[in-house]
């Protein structure tokens, strides 16, 4: 292998390692409204999202690592790699390949069921203040919010007091 080839490979590998960091350098939670939560329910949903992504990465990351490894190891120019097409099935490999995804789906199912019961949108939020009643009406290209007890209506602007639950109809 020529020295120029080695330098090109090293530069390509460096670029491959650095590029995700460069792409993520401009990210912040305030720029992603789904991840920047304002209340306890949204924070719980965000945490559930992160746990689900983490559990799914248990399968995704090894697949990508093995795909890259096998592509590199069994390339045409690597004459030292042994290819053994006549091998018997391995019980351990089969067990891992089936049981890990089944366990992840089971854990995700249990978590989603538990959190869907815990975060039921029809369950009243525990508070020592009475809920603010708001009636929402959708019109062409705008919303009308009516506050019946206050005798107020607003167009395209929903005002909610801090620390008080809201009952929307």
Buried (B, 14 or more C-beta within 10 A) or exposed (E): EEEEEEEEEEEEEEEEEEEEEEEEEEEEEEEEEEBEBEEEEBEBBBEBEEBBEEBBEEEEEEEEEEEEEEEEEEEEEEEEEEEEEEEEEEEEEEEEEEEEEEEBEEBBEEBEEEBEEEBEEEEEEEEEEEEBBBEEEEEEEEEBBBBEEEEEEEEEEEEEEEEEBEEEE
